[in-house]
Amino acid sequence: MAALLLSDIRVPSLAIPKGVEANLAYRKKVGTGARRNPEFRSLLLRLCREDILFYVNTFVWTFNPKLRGEKVIPFVTYPFQDEAFREIVAAVADHDLVIEKSRDMGASWMCVTVFDWFARFFPYQTFLMVSRKEDLVDKTGDPKSLFYKIDFIHRHLPGWLVPSTVRTNLHMEYLETNSTIDGESTTGDVGRGDRRTAVLCDEFAMVQDGYKVNRALRDVADCRLFNSTPAGAVGAFYDHVNNPDMRKVTLHWSEHPVKAEGLYRDAEGRLRSPWYDLQCRRANNPVEIAIELDIDYKGSSYGFYGGELIKKIKTEDVQPPLSRGRLDFDESCKPTAFVSRETGELLLWFSVSDGGKPAYGAYGIGVDVASGAGAKSSNSVLSIVNRQTGEKVGEFAQSHIEPHEFARLCVAVARWFCDAYIIWEANGPGASFGKEVIRQGYRNFYYRRNERKLSDGPSQIPGWYNTPESGFGLHSEYRLALNEKRFLNRSFEAVEELEGYVYMPGGRVQHIASFSTEDPSASKDNHGDRVIADALASRSCAPVTASSTAKPEPVVLPHSFLGRRQEYERGVAMKGVYRY
């Protein structure tokens, strides 16, 4: 094959052949010309510096261990990668960029190639690459690590193009340009006090301290590349994806020519292909596909309550409230009148006129107590249930009521509902809530149980305490009650909040909104408030656990002989629990 002449080189790089065989022939021709002609080498260096796609498609190699034949192959970019390269180059030293992707789209290779290209051809560039573990940044001989990819690129460049470098662990210095690339793991203080041209945060959705890393890197560089597959509708990466001010690149599997061969839409309009169908058959569950392929943030969370159950409840149980308004009460927390208001925060699933009352019966009230911080913070919630039918008959939710006032309202509502049985979450602001309930002389409430004991007897400590163990048990009970229709939830908002509860490491069940805040004062458990209140209300009906066949507690009306006797005994035992 004849050597490539200077006149054969055309820019832009779109002139480079993209077929594998044609590209190999092109590379061979370029290599022959470069070895024979120093002037040609100088031109190639200039073209590489001016056009990263020329550099990549002419000289860079990559590897794919999944290939049946040759594993080391020329890096020949697909159209979606051409656009991604341009976006990444434009972002460096100028603006942040989020890259959301399906698995195996070459995103990490593109990011490290851009950093290496800048460091190789431009003076005084300084880059930082971070991932959740140090071994994923730099580990000798490990193809998963970021530095391995740079080392691989350099090993396969022609000798005259290989940069002179000093290479140590987590560090590469380019002697000709005085540029550097360093690496760290994503601790909360990553890069603190540093100054960089750009930072790559690889697989950022998997980073536990995402918000801390964000804050630490904000002043480090004007360009942060957040590259990741989804890991649920939670956390800093999810927030970046949904930030309208953040520049975004989406690399969906359907843009990959090999994976998209035979592309079609199913009956629900979703993109599929024979390759995609095969991956679905190989996957353990739909969540795996949502994470690895679909870029589906909600689907990539392990939903605790399940989409089918939620859909069924919305179809069969949810109803609009029949009454709404406010409950007036006096200084002693005795209800005086219900007042209908279209904007009232007390929702009722029964008809009641002004001054009216609920039907006589046994009611329970589940309570989730918030701090009362106001807009965008957690709600304080009352969930009112008919303990004999399991039907939710009332709901109150407000974010700006303080625990002390919320307790007074709760006592008034409980008295209005025939001295209802109250269960409140005693953690955090629930402590001051409980003190006020007791100060108002109300005694028909739940006492803490030891979740680890086989016996189910109550202690003398008021309220339900949320721990990882008790929280999982509560949600499991509630899910079973919903499945068996022992709790009929009429509230659309409450059922919507079920969608946000996901499995977490260590057996926790947690609401995704608890990870979607940069407010350091926000509690990680202060979201999905209606669900907690509903679950506690459900427990007042029949505390049957998902793993137990224990008989439900009998419903004891507070004005009966047994009810008055229990109130007296608990009142005696309460001495010393709360002191004023």
N, C-alpha and C positions, 0 to 999 in steps of 0.2 A: 504494500500500500504506500502510495506517495506521501511525503511529508505534507502537513497542512501549511498552506501559504498564508501570509499576513492578510491577504485579500479575502481569505475564506472566513475570517472571524467577523461575525456580525453581532451587533448588540441592537435590540435587547436579547436576553437569554432565551426568549421563546423560539429562536432559530435553532436551538440545540435539539437534536432528535431525542424523543422521549421513550421510544420503544427500547426494550432492554438490549436486544442484539444490535440495533442501530446505534444506541448510545455507547455500547462497548467499542464498536468500531470507531466511533467518533473520538472516544477517549484515547484509543490507541494511536489514532492519527495525530491528535494534539500532542501526546507524549513524545512521539517520534520527532515532531517539529521542534518541541521544546529542548530535547537533548541536543539537537544539531545546531540550533540558532539562538545565541544569547539575546539578540534583539527581540526574537519572538518570545523568549521567557519574560523579558521586561514588559512586553505588551500584555502577556497573560497575567502578570502580577497586577498591572493597572486595571485590567478588566475584572479580575477577582475583587479588587478593592472597590470598584465602582458598582458591582452588581453581585449581590450575594447568591442569586439564583444561577448566575453563570458559574460562580465558584463551586456551588454544591453540585450542580448537574455535570460539571466537567471533572471535578477532582475528588469529591467527598464520597466515601464508601460507608456502608452500614452493614448490619448483619441481622439475620432473622433465623433463629434456631428452629423454628417451626417448618422451614422449607425442607422438602424431601431431598433436593439436590444440593447445590452449592449454597452454603449459609452466608458467605460474605458476598454482598451484591453492591452494585453502584447505587448511590442515593439518587434516584431519578424521581423528581417530585411530581405528584399528582396536582391537578389544578387547585384543589382545596388547600394543598400545602403551599403552593405558590402564593396564594392570598394570605395564608397564615404567616409565612415568612415576611411578607411586606408589612403586615400589621405589627409583628414583633420588632422588626427593625425600626419602624416609625415610632414605636413606644419608647425605645431605649433613650434614656436621658431626657424624656419629654413628658410622659404621662403613664399612669398605671394601666394595666391590661389584665383582664380576666379571661382565661381560656377554659371553657367547659367542654368536655370531650367524652366520647365513647372510648372504651379501652382499645389500645393497639392502633392508634391513629398517628403515631410518630411525634406527638407533641413535645415530649421531653427531649427527644433527639433534636427537634427544631430549635428549642430554647437554648440548649447547650451549644449547638452549632452557631447560633447567632452570637452568643457570648464569645466563643472561640474566634469567630470571624472578626469581631470588633477588636479583640485583644491582639490578634495577629496583624491587622492592617492599620490600626489607628493608635496614636500615641496616648499614653497616660489614661487608659481606660482601667477602671477597677470594678470588678463584679463580685457578687456574693451569691452562692447557691446554697439553699437550705432545704431540708426535708425533715420528716418527723423523727428519723433516727440517723445517727452519724454514719452508720454503715450504708445507708441509702445515698449518702453524699459521696463518700469515698471509702472503698474497700477493695484492696488489691485483688484483681482477677474476678471481681463480681460484676457481671454485665448490668445488674440492676442499678449500680451506683452511677451517679452523674459524672464523676471524674473519669470513670472507666470509658464513657462514651467519647470524651475529649481525647483520652489516650489512644483510643481505637482510631479516631479520625487522623491523628498525627502519624500513627504507624502505617497508614495506608496512603498517605500523600506521597507524591514523587519527592525524591530527596531534596531537590532544589527549592521545593515549596514548604518543607517542614520548618516551622519556626524554631529558633534557638530558645530553649526554656530551661528554667530551674524548677524541678518537680519534687515536692515533698508532700507529706500527708496533708490533705485538705488545702493544698496551695499549689499554684502554678504561676511562675513569673516569666513573662515574655521579654527577653533581653533586648531585642531590636526595637521594641516600642515602649518599654518601661510600663507595660500594662500587667495587670494581675487578675487572677480568678481565685477566690477563696471559698471555703465551704464551712458550714456549721449545721448543727441540729437545731430544731425549732424549740428551744427553751423560751421561756417568757421574755428573757432579756437578750434575745438574739440580735446581734448587730448594734447593740446600744452604744451610742457615742461614735459610731462609725460613719463614714461618708463614702458612698458608692455611686458609680454610674447607673447601675441597675441591680436589682435583686430578683432572683428566681425563687419562688416559694412552690416547690414541687409537691403534687398531691396534697394541696393545702386543705381540702375538705377533711382529710384524715388527721389533721393536727389538733391535738386536744386543747392547747392554749391559743387558739386562733386569734381571739381579740387582743390578748397580750402581745402576740407576735405583730399584729397590725400596728399597735401603738408604738412598739419598739422600733419598727421599720419605717414609720411615717416620715421621720426626719433623716433617715439614712440615705434614701434615694428618691428622686422624683419619679422613678420608674420601678414599680413592683409588678412582676409577672406572677399572677396567681393561676397556677395550672393544676387542674384536677378533674377526676370523675366525681359524680355526686356521691354524697354520703348522708342523704336525708335532707329534708327542708329545715335545716338547722345550721347555726354557726356562722362564722365570719365569711366563709366562702360563699354560702348561700346568700348572705346579705350583699356581697359584692356582685353576684350574678343579677340580683334584683335592684341594684342601685342604678337609676337612670343616668347618672353622671359618669358611670364607669364604662369605658370602652370594652367591648366584649367580642371574642371570637368563639364560634361554636363549631366543633368538629364532630359531626354526627356520622355514624357508620354508613349511612345511606349516601354520603359523598365519596366514599371509597369505591373506586371502580370495580375492584375484585369482589368486595362484600355486597355491592349493590347489583351485581349481575342477576338478571331476572327479577328486578324490583317490581313489586305490586302492592296494592292496598287490600287489606282484609275487609270484612263486612262492616267493621267499625271505623274504617278509614285510616287505620294505622299502617305505616310502611313496614313491609316485610320483604324477604327474599329467600331463596333456597338456603343461602348461607345462614341467614338469621334464624330460619326455622330449625336448622340443625343445632344452633347454639341454644335455642329454647328447649330442645329435647335433651340436651346435655346438662342443662342447668338444674340445680337442686330445687329452686323455687323462683317465682316471678320477681322477687326482690333482687335476686342476683342479676337478672336481665335488666331491671330498672337501673341498677348501679353501673353495670359494665357496658351496657349498650344504649339504653333508651334516653339517657340524660334526663331521667324522671326523678325529680327531687322528692316528691311525696311518696312515689312508689319505691324509692330506695331506702325508706325507713321501714323498719319491721313494726308495722302497725299492730298495737296490742288488741284493739277491739275488732279489727277486721272490717274490710270494706263491705262485705256482704251483709253482716249484721247491721252496720250503720244504715245501709241502703234500705234494709227491711224495716228498721224502726222508723225511718223517715216516711216510708210508704204507708205503714200500718198504724203507727202510734201517734206521730206528731200531729198536733192540732193547734190552731190559733187560740189564744186565750179568750175566754168569754167575758171576763171583766178585768179592768186594770184601774189602778188609782193609788191612793195612799191610805195608811192607817194612822189616824190621830190617836194620841194617848196622853195621859196626864203625867205629873211629876213622879208618881209612884209606879209608872209603867203599866197602868191599867188602860186598856183600849177604850176609847170614847166613841169613835165612829169611823167607819170606812167611807171614804170620799172618792167617788169615781172621777178619774181624770184620764184623758186620752194619752197623755204623756206620763202617766203614773208609772212608777218603777216596781210596784207590787203587781205581778201578773197572777191571775186566778183562772183556773180551768173549771169554773162553775159560775153560775149567774148569781150576783148579789147586788142588791140595790143599796143606795146610800143609807148608812145606818144599819144595814143588815149584818147577818152573822153567818158563818159556815154552819152546815148541818152538824148536829151533835154526833160525835164519834171519837175514835182514837187516831190521833195524828202524830207524825214524827217530823222533826225539822233537822236536816243536815246543814251544817254551817262551815263555810270556809272563810276565814278571817284574813283580811289584807290590812296593810298599814294605813290606807286612806290617803295615799300620796297624790291621787288625782289622775288626770288624763294620761293615757298610755301605760298606766300601772295596773296592777292586779285588781280584780273586783272582790269585794266582800259579797258573799252569796248566801242566801237562804233557799233551801229546797224543801218544800213542804209536801208530805206524802200522806195519803190515807193508809194507815198501817194495816188495816184489815183487807184492803183490796189491792194495795201496791200501786195505786194510781197517783202520779204526781199531780197535785192540785194547786200548787202555788210556787212562785219564784220571785226573788228579789235579788237584784245585782246592781252594785254601785261602787265606783272606784274612789270616791272622795269622802266617804264616811269614816270617821275615826273609830277604832275598836271600842272605845268607851260608849259612844253614841250608838254604835251598831249593836252592842249588847243590850242596851235599853230598848231599841227597836225590836230585837229578837224576843226579848221577854214579853213585850206587848203583843207581838204576833203569836207567840206561843199561848198566851192567855186567851187571845181571841179564838185560836184553834183548840178550844176545850182543854187548856193546859197541856199542850203537846209535849212530847218527849224530845229533848234536844240532844244532839250529838255535834260537838264542835271540834275542829282541829285545834289542839292545844299548843302547838309549836308557835314560836315567834309571837306575833301580836295576839294569838289565841290565849296567851296567859292573862293579859290585861282584860280581854273579853270575858274570860271565865270568872275573874274576880268580880267584875261588875254584875254578872248574872247572879252570883251568889249574894252579893251585897243587896241586890233587889229582892232577896228572899225566895228566889225561885230554886226548886230542888228536884224537879222531874227531869233529870238529865243522865247522860251516860257516864259510867266510871271506867277508867282504864282497865284493860285486861292484859295479861301476859300472853303475848302471841305464841310463845314457845311452850307453854304449859298445855298438857292434854286436857286438864279441867278448864272449864270456861267461866269460872267464878270471877266477879268483878273485884277490883281493889277499892280503896277509898280515895283514889286520885281522880278528880273530875277531868273529863275530856278524852279525846282520842289523840294519841301521839303518833305522828308520821315518822317512821323509820324506813329504811330500805325493805326490811322484812315485813313490817306491818302494812306499808304502802302496797307492796306486791299482793299481799293477802286481800286487802280492801278492794283493789282493782279486779282481782280474780273473782271475788264474791260478786261484785257488781256486774261483771261481764256474764257470769252464770245467771244472775237474776234477770238480766236483759234477754238472754237467750231463751230462758224458760218463761218469760213474760210474767215474772213475779214482781217486776218493777216496770210500770208503763210510763215512759218518759214522753210528755206532751210538748216539751220545749224544743223548738228548732235550734236555737242558739246552743243549748246544752248538748244536743246530739251532734251538732257541728264540731263542738270542742272534742268529742271522742276521737275524731280523725287525727288529732295532734298527738295522741299518746303512743309512744313507741317503746320497744324494748331497749334497754341500755346495758352495757357491760356490768357484770356483777349482780344481775338479777333485778335491777331497778326498772321501774316503769316511770317514764317521765314525759312531760309535755314538751314538744319541740320548741315552743315559744320561749321556754326558759333558757334556750341557747342563742336566742336571737336578739341579744341586747349587749351593748357595750357599757351599760351602766354598772359600775363596780358595786353599787349598793343593792342591786337587784338580786333577789333570791332566786336560785336555780329551781325552786319548787313553787314559785308564785304565779303559775299560769295554768290554764285549763281549770279555772276555779269552779265553774258550774259542775264539772264532772266530780270533783272531790265532794262538793256539797250533795250531789245526787247519790254518790256512792254511800255517804254517811247516812242519808235519808233511807236508802235501801236497807242498810244494816239495821235500822230501827224496826223494819217490818219483820224480818226473819233472818237472823244471822247464821245462815247455813253457808259454810265455806265450800270452795270448789273441791276440796279434798276430804270433806267430812259429811256425814249424814246425821249430824247432831240435830236434835229436835229444836225448833225455833222457840225463843222465849215467849211465854204467854203475854198477850197484850193486857196490861194492868191499867185500868182507868184511874186517874189520880184521885178522884173523889170517892172511890170505893174504899171499903174498910182496909183491904190489903194495900191499896195505894197510899192511904194516910199512914198506915203502919210503916211502910217502907220509907216514906218521907221523914218520919220521926227518927227512925234508926240511922238514916243517912245524915240527918242534921246533927245528931249526936256525934257521929263519927267524923263529921267535917271539922270539928273543933281542932285547930292546930294545922289544918291543911293550908288555909289562907288566913293570915292575920292582918289586921288593919290598924 
